[in-house]
């Protein structure tokens, strides 16, 4: 019979993966903080700040759920019996994230070596595609981590102390080298010196093969990474004036990352409105929401949100627009006002809708009086998104099927000489619901005065 003990190596790998995920989550939280700072700088109304705050709250909620999973995962790994290995809680982990100081992109294949206090090599390897390297299963002690950029020979090091108070040490290191091959293009308006978004950029190789076509982002930038050594042509088109400009960029061993700039004169600035729709209860994307963008009485663009809950408008002049969002299921309409400006030509808005937990519910039960006697021929009414009625049978039983609901429904019963009793159910959790109604009040009494 096989033993219940397992190897320590998989457990260490699990803990390393947890540390990696925690590192990624820290970067996401940092980005959310920067989002709030940018919103405080550029927001023109309280509504815009509240929308950004709602988006950040959704992200933090998702991170919190993931943290709970990671915590349970860590507890299982720590408590696992790994057959004579030292307790996993006493082991440490050293990690490093290496990136380019210039481009801020991660650097892969960077050499990492870890030495103990006696200068003995205890582990080595290279950073992965995300610029990350981890070494686990380390005893308490002081370690020297040497990080070397192989292509240039540049080297950096740091000291990592593993003890009872600190089991994980993670550092970030950047190199000035250009180990990432690629092209960066910045396009701006010649007179005003402001970035131009939505300039169409086509990238061709030396054989005039189209590699990619893409528009510049809101900062006026176009970036393409991972290009082999070659001479490339950048063809830039101002979509409003049809003006075309070209530049060439050569990537070779001595110049792997090429930066270019181009400007257009008298450019008519355009912008884009991006809409994201979600379900209010869980922040999940909501597809199929009708989006209509108007300027005054004129419709300038329309469509529906895709599977990711997103809709992106065509290029629009920098003006103020009304964005009308309509949920065909619940017949709910929401309206937002969006202003495209030179400083903010591309605007994203996020709107949430209340959606049904169950589209339909089946209800059955019995109706009794205050003494527990079953009432036949009682009229039972169920209200959701629609209304259904039925009467109890000779046994006081009733059944209503396929009631269309959205988060709540009400059921009430009434019988001859008996007053009605209302039952309200919030957030139905299953399709088949048993709803027993007791009419608690006695029969009506009548008085006669002469």
PyMOL commands that set and color helices and strands:
alter all, ss='L'
color gray80, all
select helices_A, chain A and resi 8-42+46-79+88-90
alter helices_A, ss='H'
color red, helices_A
select strands_A, chain A and resi 92-100+111-115+121-126+132-138+141-149+154-162+168-175+182-189+200-204+210-215+221-225+230-237+244-251+257-264+270-279+290-295+298-304+310-312+316-317+320-327+332-339+346-353+360-368+379-383+387-391+397-404+408-415+418-426+432-434+437-438
alter strands_A, ss='S'
color yellow, strands_A
deselect
rebuild
show_as cartoon
